[in-house]
Amino acid sequence: MDCHIEIFHENRWLEAAQASFSDVVRNGFRASDCVFEYDLDFAFGQAPPPVSLALPVDADRHVLQAWPAFVYDLVPQGSGRRYSISNGMSSAMGSLSMARTFTNCWRARPNFTKR
């Protein structure tokens, strides 16, 4: 599954990066590897802010053994999390797909597409 990360910068939402999550299931659990890369138009823009301090803006393709930590911050918490779980989205990935529905305090949001 692909997740386009949008960032709120200069009063508008910009597509900043893409994270691709594995569809492989091992022993009943989804693999946690991830490929993360910034959108090149964003990376070569005017002083673009990073989506995470751990992932500075660059033109590299990052193959990660686990989801970037900031992704977990986009998962709804509190009543938003309870709502997504009550609607059958028990996994973090399912809850993350609901993150666009709920207001979060971050300046980044996910936008999912299927491969």
Contacts in CASP RR format, 6 or more apart in sequence:
PFRMAT RR
TARGET T0000
AUTHOR 0000-0000-0000
METHOD contacts of the structure
MODEL  1
MDCHIEIFHENRWLEAAQASFSDVVRNGFRASDCVFEYDLDFAFGQAPPP
VSLALPVDADRHVLQAWPAFVYDLVPQGSGRRYSISNGMSSAMGSLSMAR
TFTNCWRARPNFTKR
1 20 0 8 1.000
1 21 0 8 1.000
1 23 0 8 1.000
1 93 0 8 1.000
1 112 0 8 1.000
1 113 0 8 1.000
1 114 0 8 1.000
1 115 0 8 1.000
2 18 0 8 1.000
2 19 0 8 1.000
2 20 0 8 1.000
2 21 0 8 1.000
2 112 0 8 1.000
2 113 0 8 1.000
2 114 0 8 1.000
2 115 0 8 1.000
3 18 0 8 1.000
3 19 0 8 1.000
3 20 0 8 1.000
3 21 0 8 1.000
3 71 0 8 1.000
3 96 0 8 1.000
3 110 0 8 1.000
3 111 0 8 1.000
3 112 0 8 1.000
3 113 0 8 1.000
4 15 0 8 1.000
4 17 0 8 1.000
4 18 0 8 1.000
4 110 0 8 1.000
4 111 0 8 1.000
4 112 0 8 1.000
4 113 0 8 1.000
5 15 0 8 1.000
5 16 0 8 1.000
5 17 0 8 1.000
5 18 0 8 1.000
5 19 0 8 1.000
5 51 0 8 1.000
5 108 0 8 1.000
5 109 0 8 1.000
5 110 0 8 1.000
5 111 0 8 1.000
6 13 0 8 1.000
6 14 0 8 1.000
6 15 0 8 1.000
6 16 0 8 1.000
6 108 0 8 1.000
6 109 0 8 1.000
6 110 0 8 1.000
6 111 0 8 1.000
7 13 0 8 1.000
7 14 0 8 1.000
7 16 0 8 1.000
7 49 0 8 1.000
7 51 0 8 1.000
7 107 0 8 1.000
7 108 0 8 1.000
8 14 0 8 1.000
8 107 0 8 1.000
8 108 0 8 1.000
8 109 0 8 1.000
9 16 0 8 1.000
9 48 0 8 1.000
9 49 0 8 1.000
9 107 0 8 1.000
13 109 0 8 1.000
14 42 0 8 1.000
15 39 0 8 1.000
15 42 0 8 1.000
15 111 0 8 1.000
16 38 0 8 1.000
16 39 0 8 1.000
16 42 0 8 1.000
16 48 0 8 1.000
16 51 0 8 1.000
16 108 0 8 1.000
17 36 0 8 1.000
17 37 0 8 1.000
17 38 0 8 1.000
17 39 0 8 1.000
17 42 0 8 1.000
17 51 0 8 1.000
17 55 0 8 1.000
18 36 0 8 1.000
18 37 0 8 1.000
18 39 0 8 1.000
19 34 0 8 1.000
19 35 0 8 1.000
19 36 0 8 1.000
19 67 0 8 1.000
19 68 0 8 1.000
19 71 0 8 1.000
20 34 0 8 1.000
20 35 0 8 1.000
20 36 0 8 1.000
20 115 0 8 1.000
21 30 0 8 1.000
21 33 0 8 1.000
21 34 0 8 1.000
21 67 0 8 1.000
21 93 0 8 1.000
22 30 0 8 1.000
22 31 0 8 1.000
22 32 0 8 1.000
22 33 0 8 1.000
22 34 0 8 1.000
23 30 0 8 1.000
23 115 0 8 1.000
24 30 0 8 1.000
24 31 0 8 1.000
25 31 0 8 1.000
30 91 0 8 1.000
30 93 0 8 1.000
32 65 0 8 1.000
32 66 0 8 1.000
32 67 0 8 1.000
33 63 0 8 1.000
33 64 0 8 1.000
33 65 0 8 1.000
33 66 0 8 1.000
34 63 0 8 1.000
34 64 0 8 1.000
34 66 0 8 1.000
34 67 0 8 1.000
34 68 0 8 1.000
34 71 0 8 1.000
35 61 0 8 1.000
35 62 0 8 1.000
35 63 0 8 1.000
35 64 0 8 1.000
36 55 0 8 1.000
36 61 0 8 1.000
36 62 0 8 1.000
36 64 0 8 1.000
36 68 0 8 1.000
37 60 0 8 1.000
37 61 0 8 1.000
37 62 0 8 1.000
38 48 0 8 1.000
38 57 0 8 1.000
38 58 0 8 1.000
38 59 0 8 1.000
40 59 0 8 1.000
42 48 0 8 1.000
42 57 0 8 1.000
43 57 0 8 1.000
43 58 0 8 1.000
43 59 0 8 1.000
44 59 0 8 1.000
48 57 0 8 1.000
49 57 0 8 1.000
50 56 0 8 1.000
50 57 0 8 1.000
51 70 0 8 1.000
51 108 0 8 1.000
52 68 0 8 1.000
52 69 0 8 1.000
52 70 0 8 1.000
54 68 0 8 1.000
54 69 0 8 1.000
54 70 0 8 1.000
55 62 0 8 1.000
55 68 0 8 1.000
55 70 0 8 1.000
70 106 0 8 1.000
70 108 0 8 1.000
71 96 0 8 1.000
71 110 0 8 1.000
72 92 0 8 1.000
73 104 0 8 1.000
73 106 0 8 1.000
74 96 0 8 1.000
74 99 0 8 1.000
74 104 0 8 1.000
74 106 0 8 1.000
74 108 0 8 1.000
74 109 0 8 1.000
74 110 0 8 1.000
75 81 0 8 1.000
75 92 0 8 1.000
75 95 0 8 1.000
75 96 0 8 1.000
75 99 0 8 1.000
76 83 0 8 1.000
76 84 0 8 1.000
76 95 0 8 1.000
76 98 0 8 1.000
76 99 0 8 1.000
76 101 0 8 1.000
76 102 0 8 1.000
76 104 0 8 1.000
80 98 0 8 1.000
80 102 0 8 1.000
81 95 0 8 1.000
83 98 0 8 1.000
84 94 0 8 1.000
84 95 0 8 1.000
84 98 0 8 1.000
85 95 0 8 1.000
89 95 0 8 1.000
89 97 0 8 1.000
89 98 0 8 1.000
96 110 0 8 1.000
97 110 0 8 1.000
97 112 0 8 1.000
99 109 0 8 1.000
99 110 0 8 1.000
100 109 0 8 1.000
100 110 0 8 1.000
100 111 0 8 1.000
END
